Structure formats: C-alpha cells, structure tokens
Amino acid sequence: MMKKSLAITVAAVLLSACGDKAAEKPAPVVTDTAVEEKASEQVATKLVYPETRQGDVVDEYFGVKVADPYRWLEDDRSEETGAWVKAQNKVTFDYLEQIPYRAQLKQRLQELWNYEKVGVPYTEGEYQYFYKNDGLQNQYVLYRKDADGNEEVFLDPNTFSEDGTTSLSQVSFSKDGSLAAYSISEGGSDWRKIIIIDTKTGKQLGDTLVDVKFSGISWFNNEGFYYSSYDKPEGSELSAKTDQHKLYYHQLGKPQSEDALIFGGTDEQKRRYVSGEVTEDGRYLFIYGAVSTSGNDLYMKDLSKPDSELVTVLDHTDSDTSLLHSDGDTLYFVTNLDAANKKVVTVDAKSPTSENWKDLIAETDNVLAPTVGGGYIFAEYMVDAISKVMQYDMTGKLVREVSLPGVGSSSSLSGKTDETTLYYSFNNYTTPSTIYSFDVNSGKSDVYMASKAKVNSDDFVSKQIFYTSKDGTKVPMIISHMKALKLDGSNPTILYGYGGFNISLTPSFSVANAVWMEQGGIYAVANLRGGGEYGKKWHIAGTQLQKQNVFDDFISAGEYLISENYTSSDYLAIRGGSNGGLLVGAVMTQRPDLVKVALPAVGVLDMLRYHTFTAGAGWAYDYGTSEQSEEMFNYLKGYSPTHNVKDGVSYPATMVTTADHDDRVVPAHSFKFAAELQAKQAGDAPTLIRIETNAGHGAGTPVSKSIEQYADIFGFTLYNMGVKSLN
C-alpha cells in the first residue's frame, strides 16, 4: 500500500501530475556562429580521460582465465578510488558545462517541476495523512488533517539534513494510530534507522533503531513491531556481501540489543530476504522467507497465544504467495502457485497448507494484483500493461468493473475494512495524475484533487503499438510525443526499458519527460520479456539462459522506431536503470551501430561478480551465476557489458550514471564499465561517467539533484545528436 512506503509514494507523485493549462514553451537559445562552431568541435573532439590504473587480477572459471584489471575500483573506501571518482567527475562536468543549453534545460525543468504535488490520502487513527511537496522541496512532507479539516505538518524530512539527502523511507502506524515508527535513509543508502514517536505530541519514544535493511515495519497492537535486517557485514557496509536476513521483534521501552530474534537465526532458517506481517486484527503474524527475488516460503504464528509454534503454510519457494486479508479464521492469499498470472484463494487458518486452498478469484489471461479495502477485494489486472479493476465482495462475487477515467495506470484501491471511501490516482505518459475518491458501495468515482501541473495533455499523443522481436514474439511499446511532431526520421528519441525481475512498466506521467517531448523529443517504453506484464511465463522468458531475449526485444524496438520513421540511428538514445542499466550496456556492446547515445544508470554491468556484493546473490533467479555451471558462466561472459567492450569499436556517446552510496547495485559496476569504454573506445564519441555524491540507488534522491541529473542527461543526449539549440 502506498501509505506503507514513502519511496512508492514519492515515485507516484514525481512521475504524475495533472492540469489543463497550456505548457509554456521555453524561449529558443540564441546561438552565434562561434558558439555553434564550438559545439560542433566539442562533439567531434576526443576527450582526454583520467588515467585508470590496470591491475593484474585474473580469475579462473571452469579452466578459463578472465582478467579483471579494474578490480581495485571495487574498494569504495580507498583513497585511490576516491581520487578516481573526483577526476572522472571533473572531466564529465567540464564537458557538460560546454553544452550551450544545459542551463536552459535546468530552468525549464524547474519551471515545470515547481507546482504543488499531493499524494493519495489514507487514514490512521483520528487523522487523514498525505504526502505533499510545495513545488521544489527536496523531499516530500508528510501532512495530516483532522476531522475538522485542520491541516498540519506531521513529518518534514527536509529538516533531517541540510542538503536534503536524508530521506523518509516509510512510516507505519500502530493499530489505533497513536504511535508511529518511521525509517530514514542517509545519503541514499539501503541501510536505515527507525525512529518511534507519539503521534499526538511528536515526542520520540525510546532509542533509534540502527542497521536496518530491506525491512517493513509491522506493528503488534501498541506494544511493539516486527522489522528485518542483516548482521552488519565485515568490510564496507556499502559493498560487502549480506547473506542472512533476520526478522526481529522490537518491544517498546526496551533497547534494540534486547530485540527478540523471531526467524532467520539458524542454518535451517537461512534466507536472503525475510519479512513479517501482522494481520489487521492483530491475531496472526505471517513470515515470508526467500533466497532470491522470486519465490517465497510462508509461515504463520497465532499471536493470541504467546507460546504458539510457527506453522508452515508453504515449505518451498516455488511460488510468490502472500497474505491478502484475514477475517477470523479465514485467510485470503494471492498466489501464482499453479497459476502463472495469479489468483486469490481462501483457507481455514487451522489447516492453512496449499492442499486445502480453495479458489476464490480464478486465474485469467491477465496478470492479477489484488488489494483489499472497505470490505471488498479490488482485482487490478494488467491488460497489455494497462490497468483494469474489478470489484468483488469477500465471497468472490463480482460486484462491478470499476470505471477508470481512461487508458493508463491506476494506483491500488486499498484501505481499512471499515472505510467506505477509498482513494486512488490515475495517470499515463501524457496525462498528469489526478486523485479520485471512490465510494465502495455505489462504485462512484469523483475527482478529489486535480494536479496543478503546468502542462496540457491535449498537446501530446501516446500510442501503443506491437512490434515483432527477433524470434517472432509480439512485444508492446508505448510511444509518446507532441501531437504536432512530424515523423520524418530526425526526431531525438529516448527508448526506455527494464526487462527483468517480474517488474512491469506501466504508463506514468513524468515532468522530465514532458520537457523532453517539448523539445521535439519522442519517449518510447518497451515492455520487454523478463518483466511481469504478461505473468510468470513472460518473466521466465527473460531470465538466465534466456536473457538474450530481453536484449533482442530492445534491439527490435529500436529497429521498429527507425523503420517506422519515428527516428534514425543518429537520433536514437537508449536508457535504463539498474537491471535496465544492464540492458543498455548489453545492447550498446552488441549493437553499437544502432544508437547514437547510451545512458546506462546504476547498472548491473559485471555479470561475473554481481553476486559477490551486498544482496546481489539474491538476483540469481533472474541471472544465474558464473559459479553455477560452465554453461551459465559462458552465457554470462557472452553478454556481460564489462567483459564485452572491445578494442577498435566505435561505441555510442555514453554517459554512465551512478552514485557513491549505491549499496544495491554497487558503483564498482559502473566504474569498471566506464574504465573499459574509455580505454577501448575507437571513435570520437565521449564515454563519460557522472557520479552523484552522497546519493544511492535512486530512492529519496532530492528534487534538486533530480533536476540537475535530468538537465545533464537531456543536454548530453541532444548535444551528441548534433542539436545546437532548443525549441
């Protein structure tokens, strides 16, 4: 639910806004001949990069020796690495400063970004809570409103640090709303601190919990809560491997050192990811365990009986199964066990194992993501990555299809059982988000809050097409641009993709992309295999020994855009982050001729060693590992971006982006890839790395940093396509 995690809320708000005012066009840049000549010269001049020392490290896999000359860059604490980062950033920012319209892009981003953004409200205790940003605040502020409509700030993370880099990660309230526990991230790290407060007075209760990672916060009455973490690793906390996740119970009034270990403390219970969830009525605790990012086992404990034993619900990790709801002894689960697109089942808590499950909402041809609120189940389906929502009662009887405002993405309809009004947001690539109230009894939606974004949706067009990949698979892609744009093959185009971890890319509005499209740009998003748009089969088709399907899908998307005259290779850029950074790195090394610009962000780029850092071993379900088998090693080595940069090849203009506090995909991936590119690039196109300081994988990034990043990314892209001035 959005209220559980600020990261989700902020993403939804940042990428969505609504309004009916015409977009203000930026004034064109006036460039004289000298400036234009300097721009042309800069594009054509081969840069002098900092010297990157090559070491003599060699690894051996199945009798094959693999050199790793930049292994020393994995040490994020060394002075040498720090000096390298500083030197690389100087080259990069010196280059970016030569772009004549970089400041104009930043100014336009600030203009469009500067409007009040409000998140979907939710109720806790006597208050309605919601996130809001006045415009350019670095972090979203959590507000609350009482029954009389009086509004006040509840938590303002902009006061947590002077530079805005300490962010609010999530907030969890006790059942009656009188207590709250919230987690913060410092510098973008995945390591968190948890602070407990009295919601009436704001006074902190007890000590701050530290060294918490990949954790929810689930309250048991007003007595305490469950959370998860790893033992602090030896070596760098930002890169050292974390392998055994544990679930703890924190009793209010006691020090963290006395927190009870609930699960994960033995070899029999060893899991890379563990989480705990207390049911709304406070009766049951459910524990999820996983060894990878897909599949979990499941346990439950009756909290009404202090000495009750853990009961095994699922003793294997062959499915993704989670609790949807509980009503007394009746449990509702959502699962893809024997249902690739997921279904809802019920079972008696006295005998909860899978052989006793009964289908309540059967699997369909579309992927199901159900939620519960107001005493109903809301079954959201993805139909070609577009939202469709059906309302069911708790017996599984269809009540109605929820009438959505259009074609796009709806946030989840969810809330407490006794609520009769729920809230959701709706948006797509060209329509900023509007918040709607929904009456669970009548099914009526009303506009609760329209966005104040300074864009006019009628100026844009967004079209879904289906193209054919290399092996004949049909893949959807949504292409967005200004309506007046002429499709003559010369339009700057960003092709975005992800293709992994069962994650779906659904339509969402972005102020940054609106600025891109204002400049005559096209924004295209391909729903590649490896994602979750068509269920488990679609996911599996892009994993391990089938990972090349993802790259082929992306390449085919680019070829489609060129063949249909949207753009050409001279005006095509590819962009993606994290697993999407791997996608960009693989495609630019396999088909350097296809694109003009490559923008891999916080990418997984060393496929032979990714599993040796932080929680990377948990990604093996999607990737496999170099130690798994000789076949898997050869396959990974065959596409690993860092290992496939070749001498004598002209690579696209590339700006790798990462952050020094990224402990999800450690920056060493990006460091080593950039070093390889700089050493082997045969052409004159720049191969730069932009390293954000005091920032992490992306969540909680201050607005000011986001604006600067987009200005640099768009500026770099347009500049290297030969664009001399803006519209």
C-alpha positions in Angstrom: 0.0 0.0 0.0 1.3 3.5 -0.8 1.0 4.6 2.8 3.5 1.9 3.9 6.4 3.3 1.9 7.3 6.9 1.1 9.5 5.6 -1.7 6.5 4.3 -3.6 4.5 7.5 -2.8 7.3 9.8 -4.0 7.7 7.8 -7.2 4.0 8.1 -7.9 3.9 11.8 -7.2 7.1 12.7 -9.0 6.0 10.9 -12.1 2.4 12.1 -12.1 0.6 15.4 -12.2 -2.4 16.8 -13.9 -3.7 20.1 -15.3 -5.3 21.7 -18.2 -3.1 24.7 -18.7 -1.1 25.0 -21.9 2.6 24.2 -21.5 4.8 27.2 -21.6 7.3 26.8 -24.3 10.9 27.8 -23.4 12.4 30.6 -25.4 14.8 29.4 -28.1 18.5 29.7 -27.3 20.2 32.4 -29.4 23.5 31.0 -30.6 26.0 32.9 -32.5 28.3 31.3 -35.0 31.2 31.0 -32.6 29.0 29.1 -30.1 27.7 26.7 -32.8 31.2 26.0 -34.1 32.4 25.4 -30.5 29.5 22.9 -30.0 30.3 21.1 -33.2 34.0 21.0 -32.3 33.3 19.7 -28.8 31.2 16.8 -30.2 34.0 15.8 -32.6 36.9 16.1 -30.2 38.2 13.0 -28.4 38.4 13.7 -24.7 41.4 13.1 -22.5 40.2 10.9 -19.6 41.9 10.4 -16.2 44.4 7.5 -16.3 42.9 4.4 -14.8 45.5 2.0 -13.5 45.2 -1.6 -14.7 46.0 -4.3 -12.2 47.0 -7.9 -12.8 44.0 -9.7 -11.1 42.9 -12.8 -13.0 40.1 -15.1 -12.1 39.6 -18.6 -13.3 36.2 -20.1 -14.1 36.0 -23.7 -15.3 39.5 -23.5 -16.7 39.0 -20.2 -18.4 41.1 -17.3 -17.2 39.4 -13.9 -17.1 41.3 -10.7 -16.4 39.8 -8.1 -14.1 42.2 -5.2 -14.4 40.0 -2.7 -12.6 39.3 -4.8 -9.6 40.8 -2.1 -7.4 37.8 0.1 -8.2 35.6 -2.2 -6.1 37.2 -0.8 -2.9 34.9 2.1 -2.3 36.8 3.1 0.8 40.2 3.5 -0.8 41.9 6.9 -1.4 42.8 5.8 -4.9 39.1 5.1 -5.8 38.1 8.4 -4.2 40.7 10.3 -6.3 39.5 8.5 -9.5 35.9 9.5 -8.8 36.9 13.1 -8.3 39.0 13.1 -11.5 36.2 11.5 -13.6 33.6 13.9 -12.3 35.9 16.8 -13.3 36.1 15.6 -16.9 32.4 14.9 -17.0 31.2 18.2 -15.6 33.8 20.2 -17.6 32.2 18.5 -20.7 28.7 19.2 -19.6 29.4 22.8 -19.0 30.2 23.2 -22.7 26.6 22.4 -23.6 25.1 25.8 -24.5 21.5 25.0 -23.4 22.3 22.9 -20.3 21.2 25.9 -18.1 18.1 26.4 -20.1 17.1 22.8 -19.7 17.6 23.1 -16.0 15.5 26.2 -15.9 12.7 24.7 -17.8 12.7 21.6 -15.6 12.5 23.8 -12.6 9.6 25.7 -14.1 7.5 22.6 -14.8 8.5 20.9 -11.6 7.5 23.8 -9.5 3.9 23.0 -8.6 2.2 21.6 -5.6 2.2 17.8 -5.7 -0.1 15.8 -3.4 -0.2 12.0 -2.8 -3.1 9.7 -2.2 -4.6 10.2 1.3 -5.0 7.4 3.8 -6.5 7.2 7.3 -4.7 6.3 10.5 -6.4 6.8 13.9 -8.2 10.2 14.0 -6.3 11.7 11.1 -6.0 11.6 7.3 -2.4 11.5 6.2 -0.9 12.5 2.8 2.4 13.5 1.3 2.8 16.9 -0.3 5.6 18.9 -2.0 5.1 22.6 -2.4 7.0 22.5 -5.6 10.8 22.3 -5.4 11.2 20.9 -1.9 14.0 18.3 -1.9 11.8 15.8 0.0 8.1 15.2 0.2 6.5 16.3 3.5 4.0 14.1 5.4 1.0 16.1 6.4 -2.2 15.2 8.3 -5.7 16.6 8.6 -8.2 16.2 11.4 -11.9 15.7 11.2 -12.5 19.4 11.0 -10.1 19.8 8.1 -7.3 21.4 10.0 -4.0 20.6 8.3 -0.6 20.4 9.8 2.9 19.0 9.1 3.5 15.6 10.7 7.0 14.8 9.4 9.2 17.0 7.3 12.3 15.2 6.1 13.6 18.4 4.6 14.7 19.2 8.2 16.5 15.9 8.6 19.7 17.2 6.9 20.9 20.5 5.5 21.5 19.2 1.9 18.2 17.2 1.7 20.0 13.9 1.3 18.4 12.2 4.3 15.0 10.9 3.2 11.9 9.4 4.8 11.6 5.8 3.7 8.4 4.6 5.2 6.0 5.3 8.0 4.0 2.6 9.9 1.3 3.4 12.5 0.1 1.3 15.4 -3.5 0.0 15.1 -5.1 3.0 16.9 -2.8 5.5 15.2 -1.4 6.8 18.5 2.2 5.6 17.7 4.3 5.7 14.5 7.6 4.2 13.6 9.4 5.7 10.6 12.6 4.8 8.8 15.1 7.2 7.3 17.9 6.8 4.7 21.0 8.8 4.9 22.8 9.6 1.6 20.6 7.2 -0.3 21.9 4.1 1.4 19.7 1.0 1.8 20.7 0.9 5.5 18.0 2.5 7.5 17.3 3.9 11.0 13.9 3.5 12.7 12.5 6.2 15.0 9.4 5.8 17.1 7.2 8.7 18.1 4.0 9.5 19.9 1.7 10.9 17.1 -0.1 13.3 19.4 3.0 15.0 20.8 5.7 14.1 18.3 7.9 13.1 21.1 10.4 10.3 20.4 9.9 7.1 22.4 13.0 5.1 23.2 16.2 4.9 21.2 16.6 5.0 17.5 17.0 1.6 15.9 20.0 1.3 13.7 21.5 -1.0 11.0 18.1 -1.9 9.5 17.9 -3.0 5.9 15.3 -4.2 3.4 12.7 -4.1 6.1 9.0 -3.4 6.6 7.6 -2.2 9.9 4.6 -4.2 11.2 3.0 -3.3 14.5 1.6 -5.7 17.1 -1.1 -3.7 18.8 0.6 -0.7 20.6 3.3 -2.9 22.2 6.0 -3.2 19.5 6.7 -4.1 15.9 8.5 -6.5 13.6 11.3 -5.5 11.4 14.1 -7.1 9.4 17.9 -6.7 8.9 21.2 -8.3 8.3 24.2 -8.5 10.6 26.5 -5.6 9.8 29.0 -7.1 7.3 32.8 -7.1 7.6 34.4 -4.5 5.4 32.5 -1.8 3.6 28.8 -1.6 4.6 28.2 -0.2 1.1 29.6 -3.2 -0.8 30.2 -6.2 1.4 28.0 -9.2 0.9 24.9 -9.5 3.1 23.5 -13.0 3.0 21.4 -13.9 6.0 18.3 -11.8 6.7 16.6 -12.0 10.1 13.2 -11.0 11.5 13.2 -9.2 14.9 10.5 -8.0 17.3 11.2 -4.7 19.0 9.3 -4.3 22.3 8.7 -0.6 23.1 10.7 0.6 26.1 13.5 -1.9 25.6 16.8 -1.3 24.0 17.4 -2.7 20.5 20.1 -5.1 21.9 17.2 -7.0 23.6 15.1 -7.3 20.5 13.8 -10.9 20.1 15.1 -12.8 17.1 12.0 -14.4 15.5 13.2 -16.0 12.3 16.4 -16.4 10.4 18.9 -17.1 13.1 19.8 -20.7 12.2 21.1 -22.5 9.1 17.7 -24.2 8.7 16.1 -20.7 8.6 18.8 -19.0 6.5 17.2 -16.8 3.9 18.5 -13.8 2.0 15.2 -11.9 2.4 12.8 -12.3 5.4 9.8 -10.1 6.3 7.0 -10.2 8.8 3.4 -9.0 8.5 0.8 -8.8 11.3 -2.9 -9.1 10.2 -5.2 -6.1 10.5 -6.9 -7.6 13.5 -3.6 -8.3 15.2 -4.2 -12.0 15.5 -1.6 -13.6 13.2 2.0 -13.0 12.2 3.0 -14.1 8.7 6.6 -14.6 7.9 8.0 -14.7 4.4 11.3 -16.2 3.5 13.1 -16.1 0.2 16.5 -17.0 -1.2 16.1 -14.9 -4.3 13.9 -12.1 -5.7 11.3 -14.6 -6.9 9.6 -17.2 -4.8 9.0 -17.5 -1.0 8.1 -19.9 1.7 5.5 -18.9 4.2 4.9 -19.4 7.9 2.3 -18.2 10.4 2.1 -17.7 14.2 -1.0 -17.2 16.3 -0.3 -14.1 18.3 -3.3 -14.6 20.6 -1.4 -17.5 22.1 2.0 -16.3 23.3 3.6 -19.7 23.2 2.2 -20.8 19.9 4.6 -22.5 17.4 5.3 -21.4 13.9 3.0 -23.2 11.4 4.3 -23.9 8.0 2.0 -22.7 5.2 4.3 -23.3 2.3 7.6 -25.3 2.7 9.0 -24.4 -0.7 9.8 -21.3 -2.7 8.1 -22.4 -6.0 5.6 -19.6 -5.9 5.1 -16.0 -4.9 2.5 -16.2 -2.2 1.3 -13.5 0.2 -1.5 -12.8 2.6 -4.2 -10.6 1.1 -6.6 -10.4 4.1 -7.8 -12.3 7.1 -11.2 -12.5 8.7 -11.2 -14.5 11.8 -10.1 -18.0 10.9 -10.5 -17.3 7.2 -7.3 -16.4 5.3 -7.1 -14.9 1.9 -3.9 -15.5 -0.1 -2.8 -14.2 -3.5 -0.5 -16.7 -5.3 1.0 -17.8 -8.6 1.2 -21.4 -7.4 -0.2 -23.4 -10.3 -1.5 -20.0 -11.6 1.1 -18.1 -13.6 -1.0 -14.9 -13.7 -2.0 -15.2 -10.0 -5.3 -16.0 -8.3 -6.9 -15.4 -4.9 -7.5 -18.4 -2.7 -9.1 -18.9 0.8 -8.3 -21.4 3.5 -9.1 -22.1 7.2 -6.2 -20.9 9.5 -6.5 -24.2 11.3 -5.2 -26.1 8.3 -3.6 -23.5 6.0 -1.4 -25.6 3.8 -1.8 -25.4 0.0 -3.7 -28.7 -0.4 -6.6 -27.1 1.5 -6.8 -23.9 -0.6 -9.9 -23.0 -2.5 -10.0 -20.7 -5.4 -11.9 -17.5 -4.8 -10.9 -15.4 -7.8 -9.6 -17.7 -10.5 -6.6 -17.1 -12.8 -7.3 -15.3 -16.0 -5.4 -14.4 -19.1 -4.2 -11.2 -17.5 -1.9 -10.6 -14.5 -3.7 -10.1 -11.2 -2.6 -7.6 -8.5 -5.4 -7.6 -5.8 -5.9 -5.3 -2.9 -8.5 -5.1 -0.1 -10.4 -2.1 1.3 -13.8 -1.2 2.6 -14.7 -4.9 2.9 -14.1 -5.6 -0.8 -11.4 -7.1 -3.0 -10.2 -5.0 -5.8 -8.7 -7.1 -8.5 -6.4 -5.0 -10.7 -5.4 -6.6 -13.9 -2.8 -5.6 -16.4 -4.2 -5.8 -19.9 -1.2 -5.1 -22.2 0.3 -3.1 -19.3 -2.9 -1.0 -18.9 -5.0 -1.0 -15.7 -8.4 -2.7 -15.4 -10.0 -3.0 -12.0 -12.8 -5.4 -10.9 -14.6 -5.1 -7.5 -15.5 -8.4 -5.7 -17.2 -9.0 -2.4 -15.4 -11.2 0.2 -17.2 -14.3 -1.1 -15.7 -13.9 -4.5 -18.9 -12.5 -6.2 -18.2 -9.9 -8.9 -19.8 -6.5 -7.8 -18.7 -4.3 -10.8 -15.9 -3.2 -13.0 -14.5 0.0 -11.6 -14.9 2.7 -14.2 -11.5 4.3 -14.6 -11.0 7.7 -16.1 -9.2 6.5 -19.3 -6.4 4.3 -20.6 -3.5 4.3 -18.2 -2.4 3.3 -14.8 -4.4 3.2 -11.6 -2.9 3.1 -8.1 -4.2 0.5 -5.8 -7.7 0.9 -4.2 -7.0 -0.2 -0.6 -7.8 0.8 2.9 -9.1 -0.5 6.2 -12.1 -2.8 6.4 -14.5 -0.3 7.9 -13.7 2.5 5.4 -16.4 3.4 2.9 -14.4 5.9 0.9 -11.1 4.9 -0.7 -8.7 6.9 -2.9 -6.7 6.2 -6.0 -4.7 8.1 -8.6 -4.8 7.7 -12.3 -2.3 8.8 -15.0 -0.5 7.9 -18.2 2.5 9.1 -20.2 0.8 12.2 -21.4 -1.8 12.8 -18.7 -0.7 14.1 -15.3 -2.1 12.3 -12.3 -5.5 13.1 -10.7 -6.6 11.7 -7.3 -10.1 10.3 -7.2 -12.3 9.3 -4.3 -14.2 6.1 -4.7 -17.4 5.1 -2.9 -17.2 1.3 -2.2 -20.9 0.9 -2.1 -22.0 2.9 -5.1 -18.9 2.4 -7.2 -18.8 6.1 -8.0 -15.5 7.9 -8.5 -15.2 11.7 -8.1 -12.2 14.0 -8.6 -10.7 14.5 -5.2 -7.7 16.6 -6.3 -6.6 17.6 -9.8 -3.0 18.2 -10.4 -1.6 21.7 -10.7 1.0 20.7 -13.3 1.6 23.3 -16.0 1.1 21.0 -18.9 -1.8 20.5 -21.4 -2.4 16.8 -22.1 -4.0 17.8 -25.4 -0.6 18.9 -26.7 0.6 15.3 -26.5 -0.2 12.0 -28.1 0.6 8.5 -26.7 0.1 5.4 -28.8 0.6 1.7 -28.0 1.9 -0.5 -30.8 3.1 -4.1 -31.0 6.3 -4.9 -32.8 7.9 -8.3 -33.7 11.1 -9.3 -31.9 13.9 -11.4 -33.4 12.2 -14.8 -32.6 8.7 -13.7 -33.7 7.4 -12.7 -30.3 5.0 -9.7 -30.2 6.1 -7.1 -27.8 4.1 -4.0 -26.8 5.6 -0.5 -26.8 4.0 2.9 -26.0 5.3 5.8 -28.0 4.6 9.4 -26.8 5.4 12.8 -28.3 3.9 16.2 -29.1 0.9 16.0 -31.5 2.4 18.4 -33.9 5.6 16.4 -34.3 6.5 15.4 -37.9 7.7 11.8 -38.1 10.5 12.3 -40.6 13.2 10.2 -39.0 15.0 13.1 -37.4 13.4 13.2 -34.0 15.6 12.8 -30.9 14.2 9.7 -29.3 14.8 8.1 -25.9 13.9 4.4 -25.9 13.5 3.2 -22.3 13.4 -0.4 -21.0 13.9 -2.7 -18.0 13.0 -6.3 -18.7 13.6 -8.2 -15.5 12.6 -9.3 -12.0 8.9 -9.7 -12.9 8.6 -5.8 -12.8 6.1 -4.2 -15.1 6.5 -0.8 -16.8 3.0 0.8 -16.8 2.1 4.3 -18.1 3.0 7.1 -15.8 3.4 10.8 -16.2 6.8 12.5 -15.8 7.5 16.2 -15.7 11.0 15.4 -17.0 9.7 13.5 -20.0 7.2 16.3 -20.7 10.2 18.7 -21.0 11.9 16.2 -23.3 8.8 16.0 -25.5 8.5 19.8 -25.6 11.9 19.9 -27.3 10.6 17.7 -30.1 11.7 14.5 -28.4 10.0 11.1 -28.6 9.7 9.0 -25.5 9.2 5.2 -26.1 8.8 2.5 -23.5 9.1 -1.1 -24.5 7.5 -3.9 -22.3 10.3 -6.4 -22.7 10.4 -10.0 -21.7 11.8 -10.6 -18.2 9.1 -8.1 -16.9 5.8 -9.0 -15.4 3.4 -7.5 -17.9 2.2 -11.0 -19.0 2.8 -13.0 -15.9 5.3 -15.6 -14.9 5.9 -17.0 -18.3 6.8 -13.6 -19.7 9.2 -13.2 -16.8 10.9 -16.6 -17.2 11.3 -16.0 -20.9 13.9 -13.2 -20.0 15.9 -15.0 -17.3 19.2 -16.9 -17.1 19.9 -18.8 -20.3 17.0 -16.8 -22.0 18.3 -13.4 -21.0 19.3 -12.6 -24.6 15.6 -12.4 -25.4 15.4 -9.2 -23.4 18.2 -7.6 -25.4 16.7 -8.8 -28.7 13.4 -7.3 -27.7 15.1 -4.0 -27.0 17.1 -4.0 -30.2 13.9 -4.8 -32.2 12.1 -1.9 -30.5 14.9 0.4 -31.7 14.7 -1.1 -35.2 10.9 -0.6 -35.3 11.3 3.1 -34.3 13.7 3.6 -37.2 11.8 1.6 -39.8 8.6 3.5 -39.0 10.4 6.8 -39.4 10.0 8.0 -35.8 13.7 8.4 -35.7 17.0 7.2 -37.0 20.2 5.8 -35.5 21.7 9.3 -35.5 18.8 10.4 -33.2 18.2 7.4 -31.1 19.2 7.1 -27.4 18.7 4.1 -25.1 18.2 4.5 -21.4 17.5 2.2 -18.4 18.4 1.9 -14.7 19.6 -1.0 -12.5 18.7 -4.1 -14.4 17.8 -1.6 -17.2 21.4 -0.4 -16.9 22.5 -3.9 -17.8 20.1 -3.8 -20.7 21.6 -0.6 -22.1 25.2 -1.9 -21.5 24.5 -5.2 -23.3 22.7 -3.6 -26.2 25.3 -0.9 -26.8 28.1 -3.5 -26.8 26.1 -5.9 -29.1 24.8 -3.3 -31.5 26.9 -0.1 -31.2 25.7 0.9 -34.6 22.0 1.0 -33.6 22.1 4.1 -31.4 23.8 7.5 -31.1 23.6 7.8 -27.3 23.6 5.2 -24.5 22.6 6.1 -20.9 23.1 3.2 -18.5 22.1 4.2 -15.0 23.2 2.4 -11.8 23.6 -0.7 -13.9 24.5 -4.3 -13.2 27.4 -4.4 -15.5 29.8 -7.0 -14.2 27.8 -10.2 -14.6 30.6 -12.5 -13.4 30.9 -10.8 -9.9 27.5 -9.1 -9.3 26.5 -11.8 -6.7 29.5 -11.1 -4.5 28.3 -7.6 -3.5 25.7 -6.7 -0.9 22.4 -8.6 -1.6 23.3 -9.4 -5.2 23.3 -13.2 -4.7 19.5 -12.9 -4.4 19.3 -11.9 -8.1 20.5 -15.3 -9.3 16.9 -16.4 -10.1 17.0 -13.9 -13.0 20.6 -14.0 -13.9 22.2 -17.3 -12.8 25.8 -17.0 -11.5 29.3 -17.5 -13.0 29.9 -20.3 -10.5 26.6 -22.1 -11.2 27.8 -24.2 -14.2 30.2 -23.9 -17.1 27.3 -23.3 -19.4 26.0 -20.4 -17.2 29.5 -18.9 -16.9 29.9 -18.9 -20.7 26.5 -17.4 -21.2 27.1 -14.6 -18.7 30.5 -13.9 -20.1 29.0 -13.7 -23.5 26.9 -10.7 -22.7 28.4 -9.1 -19.5 28.8 -5.5 -20.6 32.1 -5.0 -18.8 33.6 -8.1 -20.5 32.4 -7.3 -24.0 33.9 -3.9 -24.6 36.2 -4.5 -27.5 39.2 -2.6 -28.8 38.7 -0.9 -32.2 34.9 -0.4 -31.9 33.2 2.9 -32.1 30.7 3.0 -29.3 27.8 5.5 -28.9 28.2 8.6 -26.9 27.8 7.2 -23.4 27.2 8.8 -20.1 27.2 6.2 -17.3 25.4 7.4 -14.2 25.8 6.1 -10.7 26.1 7.2 -7.1 28.8 6.8 -4.4 26.3 5.5 -1.8 24.5 3.0 -4.0 24.6 -0.2 -1.9 22.0 -2.0 -4.1 24.0 -2.1 -7.3 27.4 -1.0 -6.1 29.1 1.7 -8.2 32.0 -0.5 -9.0 29.9 -1.9 -11.8 29.7 1.5 -13.4 33.3 2.4 -12.6 34.7 -0.7 -14.3 32.5 -0.4 -17.3 33.4 3.2 -17.8 37.1 2.4 -17.5 36.8 -0.3 -20.2 34.9 2.1 -22.5 37.5 4.9 -22.0 40.4 2.6 -22.7 38.9 0.9 -25.8 36.7 3.5 -27.5 37.8 3.8 -31.1 35.6 6.6 -32.2 35.4 10.2 -31.0 32.1 10.0 -29.1 32.6 10.7 -25.4 32.4 8.0 -22.8 31.8 9.7 -19.5 30.7 8.7 -16.0 28.7 11.0 -13.8 29.0 10.0 -10.2 26.5 11.6 -7.8 27.9 12.1 -4.3 26.0 11.4 -1.1 23.3 9.6 -3.1 22.2 6.0 -3.6 20.3 3.8 -6.0 17.6 6.4 -6.6 15.0 6.3 -3.8 14.9 9.5 -1.8 17.0 11.5 -4.3 16.5 15.2 -3.5 14.4 17.1 -6.1 17.3 19.5 -6.7 19.6 16.6 -7.6 16.9 15.0 -9.8 16.5 18.2 -11.8 20.3 18.6 -12.3 20.6 14.9 -13.4 17.8 15.3 -16.0 19.3 18.5 -17.3 22.6 16.8 -17.8 21.1 13.6 -19.3 18.9 15.5 -21.8 21.7 18.0 -22.5 24.2 15.3 -23.2 21.8 13.4 -25.4 20.7 16.3 -27.5 24.3 17.7 -27.8 25.6 14.4 -29.1 22.8 14.2 -31.6 24.1 17.5 -33.0 21.2 19.6 -31.7 22.6 23.2 -31.5 19.6 25.0 -29.9 16.3 24.2 -28.2 12.8 24.9 -29.5 
